[in-house]
Amino acid sequence: MDKSNNLTYYPMTKCKQKRLESEVKKTLKAKERLRWYKAIQKCKQKGMTIKDACKEQRIGRSEYYYWHRKVNEKLKLMKPGKHISINDFKELSKRPHYSPKKIPEIIENLIIKIRKKTNQGAEYIHHEMITKYQTNVSVTGIYKVLKRNKLIKERKYHTKKKTFVVERNYQPGEKVQIDTKYVKNAKGKTYYQFGAIDVATGIVFKQLYESIDPMSSCEFLRNCVRYFPFKLQNIQTDNGFEYTWRLTPEIEKTHPFTLQCRLLQLRHVYIPPASPTFNSHIERTHRIDIKELWRKRRFFSLISMKKELKKYIYKFNHLRATPSKNWRTPIQYANDKFGLNITSLRNRVQNV
C-alpha cells in the first residue's frame, strides 16, 4: 500500500512562500560567494595579485576584502580542523537593534483601548489623543500600531479613474436630502427610519416609524421643518412609493408628500431611478448609523429604539467632529462658516 496517498497537503501561505524564496536567494548568493572566494585564494597561492584575481573572477576588490575580513574573524573563533561553509557567507540582517522613534508601550496600549472602545480609524484616534490626552502621534504611526495588533484590515491600493466633478457650495436649507432605511430589532420586527440631512451644514434629523406609507413621510417632513433652525427650500428624495407615484402611471392622483411640500412652500426634487449616489450624503449617514448605533446594542421595543435614536442624533449634531469639517461638529461648522448662531436644536420634535 502506498502511504503517500494518505498524506494531506496544505497550500502554502503567501507569507511563507515569500520567506522561503528569500532564503533560497540568500543561499544561492552565499554559494556563489564561497565559490569565487576559494577561486581567488587558489590564484593567490599561484602568485597572482589580489587585483588580477578579482578581475579574473569579475569581483570588486572592496567586496572581496569585506568577506575576507569576515572569514578571518570567524576562523579565529573556530576550533582547529574546521573549515568555512556556505553559512559564513550569508548576509546578516540589517534590522537595527534599537529604534529610538518607537512608540512607547503605554501610548500603544492607549491607542488599542480607543480603537476597541470606538471602533474608529487612525485619523479619529489621532484627533482623540490630541484633544483628550494631549499626546501627538502621527496618523501613520497609529495605523501601523493597529495593523501590528491585527485591529485593522490592510489597505488595498488601486488607482481610480479621475472624474471631473463640479462642486457647488450650498447655503443652509437650500438642499435637504431625505431617504428611508429599514431597521430590525432583536425580535426580528422591521421598523422604518426616515432620515434627513442638510447638505451645506451636515445637520441630521431622523425618526422611526412602524410603516413606510405616505402618511409617515408627510409627518416626517413636517417635523423636519420644525427641527431645522433655518428655512428649508428644496427637498431631494428618491422615487420610493412613500415619496412619489411618478413611476406608476396607473395612479393619476397627486402624491400626499408632494401636496405637503406645496403647503410648506418647498420644492420637491427627484433623483434619477436606481441612482442612490445622487443621495450620497444621507446614504452615508445610514452606514454610520448601523456602525455606531444599531449594531452596538440589542433593542426589544420601538420605544427604546426611539429614545436611543434621539440621544444618538443629539450626539451626532452637537458632539461628533469629523475631518471633512476640519474636526468640528455640524453645529460648530454651521456657526463658523455661515455665521449662524445655533446654540441648540428643537429636540422635543423627537419626543417619544
N, C-alpha and C positions, 0 to 999 in steps of 0.2 A: 504493500500500500504506500502510495506517495504521500508523505507527510506535508509536503509543501501545499497541497490543496486545502488543508485545514487552517493554514495561516491567513490571518486577516490583515490587509494592508490599509493604512490610514493615509489620506492625502497630506502632503507636507504643506504647512502654512507658508505664506509669503515671507514672513519674518525669518523663519528657519531657513528657507531657501536662499535668501539674501546672505544670511550669516555663513551658510555652507559655501556659497560662491566666493565670498571674500576670503574664507580660509583656504580654499583651493588656489586662489590667485596668490595669496601670501606664500603658500608652499612652493608653487612653481617659480616665483621670483627668488625665493631663498635657494632653491635648487640651482638656478642659473648663476646666482652669485657664488655659490660653492664651486661650481664648475670653473668659472673664469678665475677665481682666486687660486685654485690649485694649479691652473694653467700658467698663471703669472709666476707662482712660486717655482715651477719647473724651469721657466725661462730664466729666472734669477740664478738658479743653480748652474745653468749652462753659460752664465756670464753676461747675459743681456741686462741692459739698464731697465729701471722701472718705467722710464718714459717710453722706450721701444716696446716693452712687454705690454703696456697698457694700450699702445697704438695698435699692436697686433690683435689684441682682444676687443678693440673698439670700446674701451672703458676709459672714463676720465680719471686722472691721477688723484684728484680730490676724493672721488668715490672709493678708490682702492685704499687710500690711506685711512679713510674713515672706518672701513671694515677691518683693515689691518690692526688698527688700534683696539677695536672691539675684540678681535680674536686674541690678541696678546693679553688683554685684561682677563679674558676667560681662561686662557691657558695657565695663567699664574694661579688661578683658583682650582684648576683641575688636578686630580690625582695623577701620578705618573703612569704612563701606559695608555691613557685615554686620548681620543682624537676628536677633532671638531666635527660637528654634524650639521645637518640642514637647519635644525632649530637655532643654532648660533647665528644664522644669517637672516632670521626673520625680523621684520621691523617691529619695534616696540610701540605701544600705544602712545599717542601724542596728547592724550587727555591730561589736563592739569591736575595736580594733587590737591590743590585748594582753590576755591573760587571765591574771591573777595566780594563779588556782587551778588552772591546767592541770597535769596530771600530768607530771613530768619524763620525758625520753626514756629514761633508764636504768631507771626503775621500770616504764615501759610495756614495754620490752624484756623485763624480768623476768617481767611478767605473761604475755606471749606465750610465753616459754620454759616456764613452769609449765603453761600450757594445752596446749602441744604435747606436753609430756612425760607429763602425767597424764590429759589429755582430760576434766578435771573442770570444774564450773561455777564461777560467780563466788563463791559462798559458801565453797567448798572452797579456792579460791585466796586469798581474804581470810584464812582461818584459817591457811593455809600461810605466808603472808607475815608474819603476826604472830608465829607460833611459831618459824619458821626464820630469817627475815630481819629481824625486829624493825621492820617497816615497816607502818604502818597506812594503808591505802587503803580507802575505803568500798566496799561491795558494788556500789552503783550505778555508781561510777566504774570499777570493774573490768569490769562488764558493758558499759559504753559503750566501753571500750578494745577488748574482744573483738568487739563489734558493728562498730566502726570498721575493724577489721582483718579483718572477714569470717570470724571464727573461731567464730561462734555464730549460730544461727537467731534471727530476730526473734520475740519473744513474741507469742502470739495471745491477746489478752484477750477473754474471754467469760464471761458470768455463768452460774454453775452453780446448780442447784437446791439449796437448803439442806435437807439431810436430817437428821432427828433421830437421832443415834447415841448409844446408851448405852455409854460406855466403862467397862470393868472392869479393875481393877488385879490382874493375876495374880501369884502367887508363883513363885519359881524351880521348874521341874519340873512345875507344875500343868497346863500346856498346851504340848505339843510338836507342831508341825506337821511332817508328813513327806510328801514328794512325789518324783516321778521325772521326769527330763528326759533326752532323748537328746542325745548329743554325737557329732559326727563328727570323725575325724582327717583328715590331708591326703590319705590314700588313698581316702577316702570310706566307710570302715568305721564302723558305728554302735556306740557303747557307751552304757550307761545310767548316769546319775548319780543316785544316791539321796541326798537331802538332808533334813536335819532342823534345825529352829530352835526354840529355847526362846523363847516369846513374851514372857516377862517380862524376860529379860536380853539377848536378841538373840544369844546364843552359837550358833554354827553348827557343824554336823558334816556332812561329805559324803564319799561314796566312789563309785568307778567299778566297774561290773560289766559282764561281757560279755553277760549275759542278763537278762531282766526277769521271770523266773519267781518263784513264791512262795518258793523256797529262798533266792534272793538277798535278798528283802525281810526274811526271818526272820534271816538272818545280819547284815544291816544293823541291825536292831532290837537284836540282842544287843550289837553294837559300840556302839550309841548309849547303852545302859545303862552300858557300861564307860567311855565317853568323858566324859559329862557329870559334873561334880563334885558333883551333888546328885541326890537320888532323884526319878525320874520318876513321874508319877501318871496323866496322860491323854495318849493318842496320837491325834492327829487326822489322818485321811487322806482321800483322795478314794475313788471307787468303782472304781478300776482293778483289773484282773484279778490284779495282783500282791499286792493287799491284801484283796480280798473277792470272794465269788461271789454276793453277795446279789441282784444284778441278773440273774443267770442261774438261774432257778428249777429248771431241769432237773438242776442239781448239788445233791444233798442233803447232801453231806459238809461238815463244818466246815473252813473255810479254815485252812491251816497258820499264817498270820500271826495269826489270831485265837487259835489254840491257844498260840502263842508269847507273846502278850500275857497270856493267863491264867497261863502258867507263871511269867512275870516279875511277876505281880500288877499288871498295867497295865490301865487301862480304854480300850477301843478305841472312838473316836468317829468317825462318818462325816459328811461334808458332803453337802448335797443334790446330786443328779445335775446335771451341767452347770452348776456354780456355783463356778468357781475363785476368786471373790472371798472366799469363806469361808476359803480357804487363802492369804490375801493376803500374809502375812509371808514364807512360803517361796517363793511365786511371784515376789516382788520380788527375792529373792536370786538367782533364776535369771537375771534380766535383768542384774544386777550381774556375775555370773559370765561371761556372754557378753561384756560390755563390757570387763572388767578382766582376764580370763584367756584365754578360748578364742579371741578374735579378735586377740590380741596376738602369738601365736606359731603356727607350724605344727608339729603333732605327727605322728610317723610310727609310734609304738608305744604300746601300752597302759601299759607300764612308765614311759615318760617322762611320760605324761599323769597317772599316779597320783602320781609324785614332785612334779610341778609343782602338782597339786591339794593335796598335803599342805602345801607351802610357802605356798600361797595361803590355806588355811584358818587356818594359824598367823598370817599377817599380818592376816586378817580379824578374828580374835578378840583379838589382842594389840596391833595397831598401827593399825588402821583406825578413826579417830574420825569420828563423824557428827553433824550438827546436831541430829537428833532426840534424841540422848543428851547434849546440851549439850557437844558436841565432846569426848566421852570414848569410849574403846574399850568393847566389850561387857563385858570382864572388869573394867575400872575402874568401869563403870556398875553391874555386879552387886555389887561390893565396897562402893561408896559408898551405893547405895540400899537394898540388902537386908542389909548388914552381913556379907557373906560374906568369907572370907579365901582367895580363889583366887589362887595365885601362878602356876600353870601347869596346863595340861590334859594328859590322857593321850594324847599324840600318837603313842605307839607303836601304838595301835589302827590307825592308818593306814599302818603299815609295809608296803612292797611285798614 
